[in-house]
């Protein structure tokens, strides 16, 4: 069978003043590709996620996301990358749009050259209500109990995907993490996580609110530079659990990778007296390259 070429745009999302960010693959007009072919493309592209755009009957666009190893329900940075590319290609002219995902429709806001995506209201699950212990999490991250932010244990938070948020008292501790990927994989399987998101309130620039890292071995992601679907849970946690009432909340990520790729993620919260009721996560993106891969 003859191979067919597929054009993939490489777009960096959640950039920091035009640099850094997290690269995603974006395939426009993907209606004719099968799920098997999409997985082949994502594996060849080799980025943490590749987004495939096709026609939708329930939203403006249908988006499907694949890591190099499997399909994932949502991907923040690939969503920002996709809608930024649609704007840049002249396919989207309005200030609002929408995406169809495997579990429903999500709204998109375009504010100048920034893109924001809707996430669900947060669901919180304290670690002690799960089968995983604090000691297992600390061992997987190679840190100590006294390194945690005083009075706060790890917590599972879901605004569309589940992440284990791990609050630390200092950025130096977050920087020093030597992740045991196999142990993190075991924890991720047990808790049905996309990834583990350690963070601290110490940041590199005034005006930001938290600095984080993201490890997602269950989806073939040792570490990535920006995770929009984790920034939403963290923004909600900062408001509801730690009492940071600012909005928007700015989160930096990727500065501790090797090599570093600093990203900035903005979380806009809608709140009432009961806490966060809805949220949008957004930022900037830039197209860096266009490549071609073959599928059969």
GIHUGI-V748587 format. One record per residue. N is the residue number from 1. RES is the residue in one letter. NEAR is the number of other C-alpha atoms within 12 Angstrom. Layout:
# GIHUGI-V748587
n=N res=RES near=NEAR
n=N res=RES near=NEAR
This chain:
# GIHUGI-V748587
n=1 res=X near=6
n=2 res=X near=7
n=3 res=X near=13
n=4 res=X near=16
n=5 res=X near=18
n=6 res=X near=30
n=7 res=X near=27
n=8 res=X near=36
n=9 res=X near=36
n=10 res=X near=36
n=11 res=X near=40
n=12 res=X near=46
n=13 res=X near=53
n=14 res=X near=49
n=15 res=X near=41
n=16 res=X near=31
n=17 res=X near=19
n=18 res=X near=23
n=19 res=X near=25
n=20 res=X near=31
n=21 res=X near=40
n=22 res=X near=49
n=23 res=X near=43
n=24 res=X near=47
n=25 res=X near=49
n=26 res=X near=49
n=27 res=X near=43
n=28 res=X near=32
n=29 res=X near=23
n=30 res=X near=28
n=31 res=X near=20
n=32 res=X near=18
n=33 res=X near=25
n=34 res=X near=16
n=35 res=X near=20
n=36 res=X near=18
n=37 res=X near=28
n=38 res=X near=41
n=39 res=X near=31
n=40 res=X near=28
n=41 res=X near=42
n=42 res=X near=40
n=43 res=X near=27
n=44 res=X near=26
n=45 res=X near=34
n=46 res=X near=25
n=47 res=X near=35
n=48 res=X near=43
n=49 res=X near=52
n=50 res=X near=48
n=51 res=X near=48
n=52 res=X near=46
n=53 res=X near=36
n=54 res=X near=28
n=55 res=X near=21
n=56 res=X near=21
n=57 res=X near=14
n=58 res=X near=20
n=59 res=X near=21
n=60 res=X near=25
n=61 res=X near=33
n=62 res=X near=35
n=63 res=X near=44
n=64 res=X near=43
n=65 res=X near=43
n=66 res=X near=41
n=67 res=X near=38
n=68 res=X near=31
n=69 res=X near=27
n=70 res=X near=28
n=71 res=X near=32
n=72 res=X near=36
n=73 res=X near=31
n=74 res=X near=41
n=75 res=X near=49
n=76 res=X near=54
n=77 res=X near=50
n=78 res=X near=51
n=79 res=X near=58
n=80 res=X near=54
n=81 res=X near=50
n=82 res=X near=52
n=83 res=X near=53
n=84 res=X near=43
n=85 res=X near=39
n=86 res=X near=31
n=87 res=X near=28
n=88 res=X near=21
n=89 res=X near=14
n=90 res=X near=11
n=91 res=X near=17
n=92 res=X near=22
n=93 res=X near=19
n=94 res=X near=19
n=95 res=X near=19
n=96 res=X near=23
n=97 res=X near=32
n=98 res=X near=33
n=99 res=X near=39
n=100 res=X near=30
n=101 res=X near=33
n=102 res=X near=20
n=103 res=X near=18
n=104 res=X near=23
n=105 res=X near=26
n=106 res=X near=35
n=107 res=X near=31
n=108 res=X near=33
n=109 res=X near=32
n=110 res=X near=29
n=111 res=X near=22
n=112 res=X near=18
n=113 res=X near=27
n=114 res=X near=36
n=115 res=X near=45
n=116 res=X near=45
n=117 res=X near=46
n=118 res=X near=41
n=119 res=X near=44
n=120 res=X near=30
n=121 res=X near=28
n=122 res=X near=39
n=123 res=X near=28
n=124 res=X near=29
n=125 res=X near=25
n=126 res=X near=25
n=127 res=X near=26
n=128 res=X near=19
n=129 res=X near=15
n=130 res=X near=20
n=131 res=X near=20
n=132 res=X near=28
n=133 res=X near=21
n=134 res=X near=29
n=135 res=X near=22
n=136 res=X near=27
n=137 res=X near=41
n=138 res=X near=32
n=139 res=X near=22
n=140 res=X near=29
n=141 res=X near=36
n=142 res=X near=23
n=143 res=X near=28
n=144 res=X near=21
n=145 res=X near=25
n=146 res=X near=18
n=147 res=X near=28
n=148 res=X near=30
n=149 res=X near=25
n=150 res=X near=16
n=151 res=X near=15
n=152 res=X near=24
n=153 res=X near=30
n=154 res=X near=39
n=155 res=X near=34
n=156 res=X near=42
n=157 res=X near=39
n=158 res=X near=34
n=159 res=X near=39
n=160 res=X near=37
n=161 res=X near=34
n=162 res=X near=36
n=163 res=X near=44
n=164 res=X near=47
n=165 res=X near=45
n=166 res=X near=48
n=167 res=X near=41
n=168 res=X near=36
n=169 res=X near=28
n=170 res=X near=26
n=171 res=X near=29
n=172 res=X near=23
n=173 res=X near=31
n=174 res=X near=38
n=175 res=X near=30
n=176 res=X near=20
n=177 res=X near=33
n=178 res=X near=23
n=179 res=X near=30
n=180 res=X near=24
n=181 res=X near=28
n=182 res=X near=21
n=183 res=X near=26
n=184 res=X near=39
n=185 res=X near=29
n=186 res=X near=24
n=187 res=X near=36
n=188 res=X near=33
n=189 res=X near=23
n=190 res=X near=23
n=191 res=X near=31
n=192 res=X near=26
n=193 res=X near=33
n=194 res=X near=46
n=195 res=X near=45
n=196 res=X near=53
n=197 res=X near=48
n=198 res=X near=51
n=199 res=X near=45
n=200 res=X near=35
n=201 res=X near=34
n=202 res=X near=26
n=203 res=X near=27
n=204 res=X near=25
n=205 res=X near=17
n=206 res=X near=14
n=207 res=X near=19
n=208 res=X near=27
n=209 res=X near=36
n=210 res=X near=42
n=211 res=X near=48
n=212 res=X near=50
n=213 res=X near=50
n=214 res=X near=46
n=215 res=X near=44
n=216 res=X near=41
n=217 res=X near=31
n=218 res=X near=33
n=219 res=X near=35
n=220 res=X near=29
n=221 res=X near=29
n=222 res=X near=28
n=223 res=X near=38
n=224 res=X near=45
n=225 res=X near=47
n=226 res=X near=55
n=227 res=X near=55
n=228 res=X near=55
n=229 res=X near=46
n=230 res=X near=52
n=231 res=X near=59
n=232 res=X near=50
n=233 res=X near=49
n=234 res=X near=56
n=235 res=X near=52
n=236 res=X near=47
n=237 res=X near=43
n=238 res=X near=36
n=239 res=X near=32
n=240 res=X near=27
n=241 res=X near=28
n=242 res=X near=23
n=243 res=X near=15
n=244 res=X near=23
n=245 res=X near=24
n=246 res=X near=23
n=247 res=X near=25
n=248 res=X near=29
n=249 res=X near=36
n=250 res=X near=38
n=251 res=X near=49
n=252 res=X near=49
n=253 res=X near=48
n=254 res=X near=39
n=255 res=X near=35
n=256 res=X near=31
n=257 res=X near=28
n=258 res=X near=14
n=259 res=X near=12
n=260 res=X near=22
n=261 res=X near=29
n=262 res=X near=36
n=263 res=X near=43
n=264 res=X near=45
n=265 res=X near=49
n=266 res=X near=45
n=267 res=X near=44
n=268 res=X near=34
n=269 res=X near=38
n=270 res=X near=29
n=271 res=X near=22
n=272 res=X near=13
n=273 res=X near=10
n=274 res=X near=14
n=275 res=X near=25
n=276 res=X near=35
n=277 res=X near=24
n=278 res=X near=28
n=279 res=X near=39
n=280 res=X near=44
n=281 res=X near=50
n=282 res=X near=48
n=283 res=X near=47
n=284 res=X near=41
n=285 res=X near=43
n=286 res=X near=39
n=287 res=X near=34
n=288 res=X near=24
n=289 res=X near=18
n=290 res=X near=20
n=291 res=X near=20
n=292 res=X near=21
n=293 res=X near=25
n=294 res=X near=23
n=295 res=X near=25
n=296 res=X near=18
